[in-house]
């Protein structure tokens, strides 16, 4: 049963942008998408009510709320960004339906319902999850972790379903993850929270959003120590209770607004950033020459006519590469790349984790950017230093982060740009056109 408004999904519409406008004003970042998907799955760990605040009103989050409702979780919308969930009557039979296969398969975050289901009910199933088309995103970390806890799983290629069961319950153990996967760590943590005995996870992801999940489980009565490190110890408990949780602001959106301000020569204040949770993100953008000022939890970006890319100490070309936390998040590399196109100087962008995430640069080259795509993982950007503006073109958004990078490019370009397939942008950015118009952007959504 659902109470309140139904979740909204995106549309296959387009943005029409008249670029070249300077923007000004304040913007409040949405709740963190990547945290929200973990936290929403965690409501399945208890039969008691869980209230979550600062959930972003975006397609991926709304799809997951809808999926939880289909599974029998009671969902109640309390107001902007706030929902109450109660998983006291979960319908496990729904896992066998075509509806679950279709909806779960269209959302990568759906994979994280498997850990709570295994932990609480001893069985679970998920369709092969979808999400961004940014290259191979393997599931091994999740399932190897479940196996070490005592679960059995199989994959049915004919239906695209992963099935898992733990008829004798999950048992705590030691495990060394083969990669510091954020969703993999989250899934195993949720599975271990109700397992019998103690689980130790080494090479665990330690992103702030994963820390938030661990703190939430502890408030529910869990026993997780080592939070914030790559060595987590989880003492299983018989049951978990309800709680109230608030999501952090989205660091990817904060980085996107920093890049937007620089590209459009705009003065923007990003409110309520939870600055101490941003890690190296401000420093990386400062190395691109972007000035910024911390004002409490706010981040002020002054208008800049020029910004110059730093070099390494020996004078060699700056490289910006992604790495597991506390390294630089891969989700912001496309923003760094587009921001560098109008800087003074050059930078090598090295995308290590996904082999298809840089292929959108051909759109930027069509707009007049000087970029050399060295291989699927590396691109060298030669900054134009405003000597020639990007020009408006018609393009299609390939994934969430590339879509917003193209949107930033279009807002800085001379002339009109059209971006199709904006459903990809809506998956990760809440009412982005409304918020950009509030800053003075000339952007129209058309169906």
N, C-alpha and C positions, 0 to 999 in steps of 0.2 A: 504494500500500500504506500502511495506517495501522497504527501501533503504539501501544498504550495504550488508555485509555478513549475511547469515542466522545464527541464534543461533545454537550452538553445543549442542547435548545431549550426555549423557554418553553411555557406552557400558557395556555389561555383561561380561567383561573381568576379568583378574586376574593379580595380582602382584606376581612376583617371587623375593624374597629378600635373599641375602647372608648377614647375620647379623654379628655383632661383629666388625664393622668398626667404628673408631672414625671419627667424622665429624668436619668440620671447615669452617668458612666463615660468610658471611652476608646474611640475608634473609629479604625481604620486605613483610610484611603481606598483604594479599589481602583486598579488601574492605569488609565491614561487611555484611555477608549474611542476618542476621536477620533485619538489617536496610534496606538493599536493597529491600527486599520483601515489606516492608511498603511503602517505597518511590516510588516504581514502581506503586503501586496501587493508590497512591496519584496523579499521573499524570491525573487520570480520573476526578479530581475535577475541571478542567479548560479546556476551549477550546483553550487556548493559549499555545505556545510551552514551554516545560520544558526540560532543559538540566541537565543530571545527570552524574557526574564524579566518578571515582573509583568504578564502579560496578564490582563485581567479575565475572569472566568468568567461571561460574559453572552451573551445570545442572539445579538446581532449579530456578536460576535467568533467565537463558536462556529460560526455559519453560514458565515462566511468561511473558517475553518479547514476546514470540511467541503467547501466549494467548491474550495479549493486541492487537497484530497485527490482530489476527482473529476477534477481536471485532471492528475493524475499526480504531484503533489508528495508526497513522502514526509513524513508527519507523525508525530512521536513525542512523547508526553506524558511529561515528565521529573519532574513533581511539581507542586504547586499553583502555578499561574501561569507555569510554565516549559515551553516546547515547543522541539523541534528540527525544522527544515524542510530538505528537500533537493530542489530543483527541477531534477534532472539528467535527467529523462525526462518532459517535459511532453507531454501528449496534446492537440495542437491540434485534433484531430477532435472532441473533446468540446464545443468551442465551437458546433458545429452541432446539438447535441442538444436535445430538449425538456426534459430534466432541467436543463441549464444555463440555459435560458430561464426556467424556473420558479424555480430557486434564486437565480440572479443577479438576477432581476427583483424578488425580495422583499427585497433588501438594497442600500441606497444605496451602501455602501462598495465594492460590486463594481465600480463604474466605475473605480476606481483600479488594477485589474489591466491596463487597456488600455495605459497608458504603458509599464510594464515589458515587455509582450508586443510592442508595436511596436518598442521599443528593441532587444530581444534577438532576436526572431523575424521582425520585419518585417511582421507582420499581427496582427490581433486582432478580437474581436467582443464586444459586451456587449448584453444586453437592456436595455431602458429600465428604469433602476433604480427601486426603490421607496423605502421609508423613511417618515418621519413625514409625515402629511397636514397640513402647515402652510403650504400655499400653493405657488405656482409656484417651482420650483428649476431654473433653466435650465442647460443643458449647454454653452452656447456657449464659455465660457472654455476648457474642456478641448479642444474640437475645433478652435477657431481656433488654439490653441497647437500642436496636432499638425500642422495644415495648414502653419503657418509653418516647422515642422521638415521639411516635405516629404511628409507623409502625405496620402493621399486617403481620404475617408470618405463613407459614404452611410447613409441611414436608410430602412429598409423598414417602412413603416407597417403592412403586413399581418401581419408577424411581430413587430414591436416591437423589431427588432434594429438596433444601430449596427454597421456594418462599417468597418474601417480597414485600410489596407495601406501599406507603404513598400517596394516591391520594390527600389528602388535605395538603400535605407537612409536613415536620418534624417541631416539636415545641420544643423549649428549655425547659429544666426541671432540677430538682435536681435528682441525682441518687447516690446510694451507691453500688458500684460493689461488688458482692458476693466473688470475688477473684481478686487479682491484676494481672490479665492476661495481658500480653504484647500485644498480637494480639487483644484481646478483647478491651483493652483500645484504641489501634490504630484505630480499626474499628469504635468505638463510637466517637472518636475525629473527624475522617474524616466525619462521618455523621453529627455531630453537627456543623461543620465549616460553613455549608450553611443553617443550620436550622434557623427558625424564633425565635428570642429571645435569652435568655442566658441559657446555660447549665452548670451545676456544676457537676463535677465528683469527688466523694470522693473514697478513696482506689484505686486511679488510679495507674497503673504501672509508674515507673519513671526512667527506664533504660536509659542510654545515647542514645540508638537508638530511643526510644520514644521521648526523648527531641529533637533529630534531626528532627523528623517528625514535631513536634510542631513548631520548628524554621523555617522549610521550609514553612509551611502553613502561618506563620506570614509574611514571605517575600512575599508570594503570595497575601497578603492583608487581611489575617485572623487576628482574635483578640483572642489570647489564652494567658492567664496569669497563673502564678503558675507553670511554666515549671520547671521541676526538683524536684517538690514535689509530694505528693500523693493527692493533691487537685487542680484540674484544673478548670479554669473558661473559658468558650468559648462563646464569643459574636458572634452570627451568622451574616454573611454578605451576601449580595445579590449574589455576584459572586467573584471568585478568578481569579488572573492573572497568567501569566507565571513566571518562575524563573529559577535560576541555583543553583545546589546543589552538594556538594561533600560528599560522604559517609565516615564515620570513618573507620579506620583499624579494622579488625575483632579481637575482644578480645579473642574469642575462639581459633582462630588460633595462637594468641600470646601465650596463655597458653599451647597450644599443642607443640609449639617449645621450651618452657621452659622445659616441661617434656621430650621432645626428647633429649635436650642437656644433662640433668642429666642422663638419662638412658644409653646414648651412650658414656658418659664421654667426651663430645665434647665441644669445645669452639665456641659459636655461638653469633653473634650480630644481634638482631632483630631491624630493622630500622623503624623509623617513627611510633612509637607505640601509639601516643597520650596518653602518660603515665598517665596524670591526669584523663583520662576517664576509667582507668582499675580498679578503686575501690579497693577492698580487694584482687584481684587476685594475685599481687606480694607477698603480705603478707602471703597468704595461702601457696604458693610454698616455701617461705622462712621458714615457720614452718615445712616443710618437710626436711629442711636442705640444700636447694638449694641456693647457693650464686648467687647474681646478683648485677649489678651496673648500675644505671641510668646515661646515658650520653646524657643530653638534652632530646630529644624525643626518643632516642635509648635505648635499654635494652641489656646490655652485660652479657652473661652467661659464666663464665669461666669453663674450664674443671675441673671436680671433680672426684677423684677416689672413694670417699665415701661421703655420706650425711646422716645426722642423724635426725630422726623425733623428733620434740619437744614433750613435754608433757604439760598438764595443770599445773597451778601453784602448785597445791597440789600433783603433781606427777602422777596423773591418766592419763589413755590412751587418747591421742588426738583424738577428733572426728571432722571430716570435714563433714559438712552438707550443703545442698543447702537451699536457702531462696530467697524471692523476693528482688530485688535491694533496698538498697545497699548491701544486703547479697551476698553470693557466688553463682554464676550461676550454675544451674544443668547441663549445657552442658559441664562443665569441671570436673565433678566428676569422670567420667570414666578415664580421663587423670591423675587425682590425684591417682586413684586406681592403675593404671598400673605403675606409677612412684614410688609409695611406695613399689612395689615388690622387688626392689633392694636397698632400703634404710636400714639403721640400725635403728631398732625399729619397732613399730607397730602402726597402726592407724585404727580407725573405720570410715568407709565411710557410711554416712546415706543419701540415696537418697529418699527424702520425696515426690517429685512431681509425679514421674512415677513409676509404679509398676513392669515394665519389663526391666528396663534399666541396671540392674546388672547381668542379666542372661548370659552375654557374659563371665563371669569370669571362666566358665568351660573350655574355650579355654586357658586362662592363666594358669589354674591348669594343663592342659595337657602339657604346656610348662615348668612346674616345679615350678610355683609360689605357695607360701603357702598362701592360702586365704580360709577363712571360710565364706560361704554364710549363714548368720544367718537367713534371711528371704528375701522376694522379695525386701525389701527396705534397708537392711543393710548387709555390708560385712566387716569382719575384715581381714586386710592384715598384715601378719607377714613378715617383710622385710628380705631378704636373705643376705643383706650387701655384695653382690658380692662374697660370699663364694661359691656359685654355680650359673652358668649362666643359663638363660632360654635357652631352646633348640628349634630349628626350627621345626615347624609342618605345616600341611595343615589345613586351617580353612576358614570360610566363614564370611564375614562382615554382621552383622545383621542390623546395622543402621549407620548413619554418624559418631557419636562420638565414638561408640564402634569400628567401623571400623578403625578409626585413632589410637585408643588405641592399637588395635591389630597390626597395622602397626608399632607403636613405639616399641612394645614388640618384633616384628620380627627383627627390625633394631638393637636391642640390643642383640638378641639371638645368640647363637653359631649354625652355620649350616644354611641350607636353609629352608625358609618358603614360603608357597604359600597361598595367600589370594584371595579367589574367591568373586564374586559379588561386585566388586569394583565400580560398578555404585553407590552404596550407598556412598562411599567415595567421588566420583566425584560430588555428589549432593552438597557438602559443602566445598570442598577444591580444589582450582584452580591449575591445572597442578601440582599436588603435587609430582608426580614422577620426573618431570623435575627439580623442585626446590630442591628436595632431592639429585638428582644426582649432581647438582651444588655444594652441600655441601660435596660431596664425598661418598654418599650412593651407594651401589650396588643394584639397583632396576630396574627391567625390567617389562614393561607392555606387556601382551600377550592377544590375543583375543580368 
